[in-house]
Amino acid sequence: MYKIQANQSGTRNIEISDTHLETIEKYSLLNNLIDSNGIIDENVLDKLKLNCRSILENQEEVDRQLMDLCLDVIYNNNMKSFGLQNLISLFIEWKEKRKAISTEQDSVE
């Protein structure tokens, strides 16, 4: 379990699980999310919310993990653009650690 700071003052946090991060990876939710200017603002967060809503609406069966991600993280009342920036940073670090562990395991075998 990880915690990200959701606002600049540090008074609000959101808990992120490995399952949440795996779901982000499964649906490539962060790919092509940020515009070329590289700024993460409320518009980027709104775009992520709309992407998630679209995925959920177009599925025959609701993916419980995606629904949990939306309820726990993306649509969390505390989630703001600052929190999204921290979520993206956490996801990048998490993915790099998984890649390093995978590479290490491959070299042992």
C-alpha positions as CSV (number, residue, x, y, z in Angstrom):
1,M,0.0,0.0,0.0
2,Y,1.3,3.4,-1.0
3,K,0.1,6.9,0.0
4,I,0.2,9.9,-2.3
5,Q,-0.2,13.5,-1.2
6,A,-3.4,14.9,-2.8
7,N,-2.9,18.6,-2.1
8,Q,0.0,21.0,-1.8
9,S,-0.5,21.6,1.9
10,G,-0.1,17.9,2.7
11,T,-3.4,17.7,4.7
12,R,-5.0,15.2,2.3
13,N,-3.7,11.8,1.2
14,I,-5.0,9.0,-0.9
15,E,-4.0,5.3,-0.4
16,I,-3.0,3.5,-3.5
17,S,-2.7,-0.3,-3.7
18,D,-0.7,-2.5,-6.1
19,T,-4.1,-3.5,-7.6
20,H,-4.8,0.1,-8.4
21,L,-1.5,0.5,-10.1
22,E,-1.9,-2.8,-12.0
23,T,-5.3,-1.6,-13.2
24,I,-3.8,1.7,-14.4
25,E,-1.3,-0.4,-16.4
26,K,-3.9,-2.8,-17.7
27,Y,-6.0,-0.1,-19.2
28,S,-3.0,2.2,-20.1
29,L,-4.9,5.0,-18.4
30,L,-1.9,7.4,-18.2
31,N,-0.7,6.9,-21.8
32,N,-1.2,10.0,-23.9
33,L,-3.0,11.7,-21.0
34,I,-0.7,14.7,-20.7
35,D,-0.6,17.3,-23.5
36,S,2.6,18.3,-25.1
37,N,3.0,21.2,-22.7
38,G,3.6,18.7,-19.9
39,I,1.4,20.5,-17.4
40,I,-0.9,18.5,-15.2
41,D,-4.0,20.5,-14.3
42,E,-7.6,19.9,-13.6
43,N,-8.3,19.5,-17.3
44,V,-6.0,16.5,-17.4
45,L,-7.8,15.0,-14.4
46,D,-11.1,15.6,-16.1
47,K,-9.8,13.8,-19.2
48,L,-8.7,10.8,-17.0
49,K,-12.2,10.7,-15.4
50,L,-13.9,10.8,-18.8
51,N,-11.6,8.1,-20.2
52,C,-12.5,5.8,-17.2
53,R,-16.2,6.5,-17.5
54,S,-16.0,5.7,-21.2
55,I,-14.2,2.4,-20.5
56,L,-16.8,1.4,-17.9
57,E,-19.7,2.3,-20.0
58,N,-18.5,0.3,-23.0
59,Q,-17.7,-2.9,-21.1
60,E,-20.2,-5.8,-21.2
61,E,-19.3,-6.8,-17.6
62,V,-18.0,-4.2,-15.1
63,D,-14.4,-4.7,-14.2
64,R,-14.4,-4.6,-10.4
65,Q,-10.8,-3.5,-10.2
66,L,-11.4,-0.6,-12.5
67,M,-14.5,0.4,-10.6
68,D,-12.5,0.2,-7.3
69,L,-9.7,2.4,-8.9
70,C,-12.3,5.0,-9.9
71,L,-14.1,5.0,-6.5
72,D,-10.9,4.9,-4.3
73,V,-8.6,7.1,-6.3
74,I,-9.7,8.9,-9.5
75,Y,-13.1,10.1,-8.3
76,N,-11.9,10.5,-4.7
77,N,-13.1,13.8,-3.3
78,N,-9.5,14.6,-2.4
79,M,-8.1,14.0,-5.8
80,K,-6.9,17.2,-7.5
81,S,-4.3,17.9,-10.2
82,F,-1.5,17.8,-7.5
83,G,-2.6,14.3,-6.5
84,L,-2.7,13.2,-10.1
85,Q,0.9,14.4,-10.6
86,N,1.9,12.4,-7.5
87,L,-0.1,9.3,-8.8
88,I,1.8,9.5,-12.1
89,S,5.1,9.8,-10.3
90,L,4.2,6.8,-8.1
91,F,3.2,4.8,-11.1
92,I,6.4,5.5,-12.9
93,E,8.5,4.5,-9.9
94,W,6.3,1.3,-9.3
95,K,6.7,0.3,-13.0
96,E,10.5,0.8,-12.9
97,K,10.8,-1.3,-9.7
98,R,8.7,-4.1,-11.3
99,K,10.9,-4.0,-14.4
100,A,14.1,-4.2,-12.2
101,I,12.8,-7.1,-10.2
102,S,11.7,-8.9,-13.4
103,T,15.2,-8.3,-15.0
104,E,16.9,-9.5,-11.8
105,Q,14.8,-12.7,-11.7
106,D,15.5,-13.4,-15.4
107,S,19.3,-13.1,-14.8
108,V,19.1,-15.6,-11.9
109,E,17.3,-18.2,-14.0
